[in-house]
Amino acid sequence: MSQLLQDVVGELQKLPGIGRRTALRLAMHLLRMECDSVDGMTRAIDRFRHDIKHCVRCNNLSDTELCPICQSEERDRTTICVVEQVADLLSIENTHQYRGLYHVLGGVISPMQGIAPSDLKIDLLCDRIAEGEVKEVILAISTSVEGETTLFYLMSRLRQFPAVKVTTIARGIGFGDELEYVDELTITHALMNRRALE
């Protein structure tokens, strides 16, 4: 195999979820693309990596100091949805069901990985709430052990704002799941979040 091809495959394999065979397919596809298209792609990746910023208010990715969501006058400024990563924010935005603001923590508390509460943007969240405009904080954190730890830590920190309603996204059994294969924590959440049939 050509050394140039090996180098490209090696670099592509550094991306999450990309194994050697997929990296090789991508490299061969890049070779078939027009040179201008490949140049445009590499310029976009380079600009993204060097020029991207974090919003000073919510920690979302942005081209400017404030992200478009924080700048928008059409968003409900009384509600903040707290998520772990920007990818979670994008997933919620894609539903077109939520019109409030966001706050990106930048991860979850994980002593095993050396991530402490001080490593996350929790103080920034508390500063935003202290401004007095926020009426509800929605915690949209994963149901992993680390996510649950982060959730409980956030709930304890947010107790200092008694006027603010703190909620979590509904958790429970997914559509099509069989009960015998669902873990105990998920079943517990499903029982706690049960609702009456209409």
Secondary structure, 3 states (H helix, E strand, C coil): CCHHHHHHHHHHCCCCCCCHHHHHHHHHHHHHCCHHHHHHHHHHHHHHHHHCEECCCCCCEECCCCCHHHHCCCCEEEEEEEECCHHHHHHHHCCCCCCEEEEECCCCCEHHHCECHHHCCHHHHHHHHHCCCCCEEEEECCCCHHHHHHHHHHHHHHCCCCCCEEEECCCCCCCCCCHHHCCHHHHHHHHHCCCCCC
